[in-house]
Amino acid sequence: MPRRMTVAKIRTSSTSSMGCHDLHFQNSPGQSRTTVFPLQELGLYGLEATLIPVLSFEFLSLPSLSEKLSHPEGFGGLIFTSPRAVEAVKLCLEKDNKTEVWEKSLKEKWNAKSVYVVGNATASLVSKIGLDGEGENCGNAAQLAEYICSKECPAVPLLFPCGTLKGDTLPNMLKDRGIPMESINVYQTIPHPGIQGSLENYYSKKGVPDSITFFSPSGLKYSLEYIQELSGDSFDQIKFVAIGPTTTRALTAKGLPVSCTAEKPTPQALATGLTKALQPQSCC
């Protein structure tokens, strides 16, 4: 799932419409790409939501990743736990003019192995580069690790392109089960330069939100100070919702009550969680 913060309010008009809001993130200086989160799904549940980009991404070690992708024989498969990691693979193919060789041979060789993914958003991007992912119904890294451990142990390591802030859950679980894995940091997370302005614009137009959903601990880290300042005395009235247990733990560590945790990074799971959280005296 893209790392974003969703500000959601109960829809006050049954005729109000909802569209897709784009999340823009920085690949590297001078480059940008766009990921779309389908807000229509939240609209079906009577929710009005605004996506505010809080994180940017810079890609790292692309030459090293490109070299590893060129030698699938050295690996037992691939692991993707974020859309950014898939974007890194796509960039490697584009920058090194490997698109043709990828289509002719490399893609087929990687598809002969297991390609593990977390969530439908990541699975969709994996599919777009021609790979057949599995495990997309796993809602987080721990669940994916359990899924991988249920499969036959590869003789050579699984290749895990990831971010510098990756958690230890998946690597540790695979290590404990004796499953070889080689991770490579292919992107790093930095604050989005427009966080403060975007939040100020939202608050000036719509006021204090009924709920705020965080997709990652980093999103919380870089935006919480602004949210507290803009919300003032109404801060305690906001319902906080998290995507996944890692983000829930980050909220709890900040002393913030978590009204609900969406166990899967999908619009459906988030909509269900928000609907419950926004009910009077609810907890899910």
C-alpha positions in Angstrom: 0.0 0.0 0.0 1.3 3.6 -0.8 2.5 5.4 2.4 0.0 8.1 2.9 -2.3 9.7 5.5 -6.0 9.7 4.9 -8.2 12.3 6.5 -11.7 11.1 6.5 -15.0 12.8 7.4 -18.5 11.5 7.5 -20.3 12.6 4.3 -22.9 15.2 5.1 -24.6 15.1 1.7 -25.9 11.9 0.0 -25.3 13.5 -3.3 -21.7 14.5 -2.9 -19.3 12.9 -5.3 -15.9 11.4 -4.9 -13.0 11.1 -7.2 -9.5 9.6 -7.1 -6.9 11.7 -5.4 -3.3 11.2 -6.6 -0.3 10.7 -4.4 2.8 12.2 -5.8 6.2 11.0 -4.6 9.8 11.8 -5.4 11.8 9.1 -7.1 15.0 11.0 -7.5 15.9 14.6 -8.3 13.9 15.7 -11.3 11.6 12.7 -11.4 8.2 12.0 -10.1 5.5 9.3 -10.4 2.0 9.0 -9.3 0.1 6.3 -7.4 -3.7 6.4 -7.1 -5.7 5.3 -4.1 -9.3 4.5 -5.0 -11.3 6.9 -2.8 -14.5 5.7 -4.5 -14.4 2.7 -2.3 -14.6 4.9 0.8 -17.4 6.8 -0.8 -19.5 3.7 -1.0 -19.4 3.5 2.8 -20.6 7.1 3.2 -17.1 8.5 3.9 -15.5 11.6 2.4 -11.7 11.3 2.3 -8.8 13.5 1.4 -5.4 12.0 0.7 -2.4 14.1 1.8 1.1 13.1 0.8 3.4 13.0 3.8 6.3 11.0 2.4 8.6 11.2 -0.6 10.9 8.5 -1.8 14.4 8.5 -3.2 15.7 5.3 -4.9 19.0 3.8 -4.0 21.4 1.1 -5.2 19.7 0.7 -8.6 22.8 -0.6 -10.4 23.3 -3.3 -7.8 19.6 -4.3 -8.0 19.8 -4.4 -11.8 22.8 -6.7 -11.6 20.9 -9.1 -9.3 17.8 -9.0 -11.5 20.0 -10.1 -14.4 21.0 -13.3 -12.6 17.8 -15.0 -11.5 19.7 -18.3 -11.2 21.3 -17.0 -8.1 18.0 -16.6 -6.2 15.1 -18.7 -5.1 12.5 -16.0 -5.8 11.5 -12.4 -5.0 9.8 -10.7 -2.1 7.9 -7.4 -2.5 6.3 -5.8 0.6 5.8 -2.3 -0.9 4.9 -0.7 -4.2 8.1 1.3 -4.1 10.2 -1.8 -4.3 8.4 -2.8 -7.5 8.9 0.7 -8.8 12.6 0.3 -8.2 12.6 -2.8 -10.4 10.8 -1.0 -13.1 13.3 1.9 -13.0 16.1 -0.6 -13.3 14.6 -2.0 -16.5 14.0 1.4 -18.0 17.4 3.0 -17.0 19.6 0.1 -18.1 17.6 -0.6 -21.3 16.8 -4.0 -20.1 13.1 -4.0 -21.0 13.7 -6.1 -24.1 15.8 -8.8 -22.4 13.3 -8.7 -19.5 10.5 -9.5 -21.9 12.4 -12.1 -23.8 14.0 -14.1 -21.1 14.4 -12.7 -17.6 10.7 -12.3 -16.8 10.1 -16.0 -17.7 13.1 -17.1 -15.5 11.8 -15.1 -12.5 8.3 -16.4 -13.0 9.7 -20.0 -12.8 10.4 -19.1 -9.2 8.1 -17.8 -6.4 7.3 -14.0 -6.3 5.8 -13.1 -3.0 3.9 -9.9 -2.4 1.9 -8.2 0.4 -1.4 -6.6 -0.5 -3.3 -6.0 -3.7 -1.7 -2.7 -4.6 1.8 -4.3 -4.6 0.4 -7.3 -6.5 -1.1 -5.1 -9.2 2.3 -3.4 -9.8 4.0 -6.7 -9.9 1.6 -7.9 -12.5 2.3 -4.9 -14.6 5.9 -5.8 -14.9 4.9 -9.3 -16.0 5.5 -11.2 -12.8 3.1 -13.7 -11.3 2.8 -12.7 -7.6 1.4 -14.9 -4.8 0.5 -14.1 -1.2 -1.3 -10.9 -2.0 -4.0 -11.7 0.5 -1.5 -11.5 3.3 -2.2 -8.2 5.0 1.3 -7.5 6.5 4.9 -8.7 6.5 4.3 -11.2 9.4 1.5 -12.9 7.5 3.6 -13.1 4.3 6.4 -14.6 6.3 4.1 -17.3 7.5 3.0 -17.9 4.0 6.6 -18.2 2.7 7.5 -20.5 5.5 4.6 -22.8 4.5 6.3 -23.3 1.1 9.3 -25.5 0.2 12.6 -23.9 1.4 14.7 -22.7 -1.5 18.3 -23.8 -1.9 19.4 -20.2 -2.7 18.3 -17.0 -1.1 15.1 -15.1 -1.8 15.8 -11.6 -3.1 14.1 -8.9 -1.0 14.2 -5.3 -2.5 13.1 -3.0 0.3 13.3 0.4 2.0 15.8 1.5 4.6 13.0 1.6 7.2 11.9 -2.0 6.6 10.8 -3.8 9.8 12.6 -6.8 11.2 9.6 -9.0 11.4 9.8 -10.8 8.0 13.6 -11.1 7.9 13.7 -12.5 11.5 10.9 -15.0 10.9 12.5 -16.3 7.7 15.9 -16.6 9.5 14.4 -18.5 12.4 12.9 -21.0 9.9 16.2 -21.4 8.1 14.9 -19.8 4.9 17.8 -17.9 3.1 17.1 -14.3 2.1 19.2 -11.5 0.7 17.8 -8.0 1.2 18.9 -4.9 -0.7 17.8 -1.3 0.2 16.4 0.2 -2.9 14.7 3.3 -1.6 14.7 5.6 1.4 11.9 7.6 2.9 12.0 11.4 3.4 9.4 14.0 4.5 7.3 15.4 1.7 8.1 19.1 1.3 4.4 20.0 1.1 3.2 18.4 4.3 2.6 21.6 6.2 1.0 23.5 3.4 -1.3 20.6 2.5 -2.5 20.2 6.0 -3.0 24.0 6.5 -5.1 24.0 3.3 -7.2 21.1 4.5 -7.9 22.6 7.9 -8.7 26.1 6.5 -11.3 24.6 4.2 -12.8 21.7 6.2 -11.7 22.2 9.8 -10.7 19.5 12.2 -11.2 16.0 10.7 -13.3 13.3 12.4 -10.5 10.8 11.8 -7.0 10.5 10.5 -5.6 7.2 9.1 -1.9 6.6 9.0 -0.4 4.1 6.6 3.1 4.0 8.2 5.1 5.0 11.2 7.0 7.5 9.0 3.8 9.3 8.0 3.0 9.7 11.7 6.5 10.9 12.5 6.5 13.6 9.9 3.0 15.0 10.2 2.0 14.7 13.9 3.4 18.0 15.0 1.5 19.9 12.4 -1.7 18.1 13.1 -1.5 18.8 16.8 -0.8 22.5 16.2 -3.6 22.9 13.7 -6.2 20.9 15.7 -5.6 22.8 19.0 -8.0 21.9 21.7 -9.9 19.7 19.3 -7.0 17.3 18.9 -8.4 14.8 21.4 -11.6 14.5 19.4 -9.9 13.0 16.4 -10.2 9.2 15.9 -6.9 7.7 14.8 -6.9 4.7 12.5 -3.8 2.6 11.5 -3.0 0.4 8.6 -1.4 -2.7 10.0 0.1 -3.6 13.4 3.4 -1.7 12.9 1.6 1.6 12.5 -0.6 0.8 15.4 2.4 0.3 17.7 3.9 3.6 16.5 0.6 5.5 17.4 0.5 3.8 20.8 4.2 4.7 21.4 3.2 8.3 20.9 0.4 8.0 23.5 -2.3 8.2 20.9 -5.5 6.0 21.2 -6.0 3.8 18.2 -9.7 3.6 17.4 -9.2 0.9 14.8 -6.5 -1.1 12.9 -7.2 -2.1 9.3 -5.4 -5.4 9.1 -5.0 -5.3 5.3 -3.8 -2.4 3.1 -6.9 -2.3 1.0 -9.7 0.3 0.5 -12.3 -2.3 1.7 -10.5 -3.0 5.0 -9.9 0.7 5.6 -13.5 1.6 4.8 -14.8 -1.1 7.2 -12.5 0.1 9.9 -13.3 3.8 9.5 -17.1 3.1 9.5 -16.8 1.3 12.8 -14.3 3.8 14.3 -16.6 6.8 13.6 -19.6 5.3 15.3 -20.2 6.8 18.7 -18.2 5.0 21.5 -16.9 2.5 19.0 -13.7 0.5 19.1 -12.6 -2.2 16.7 
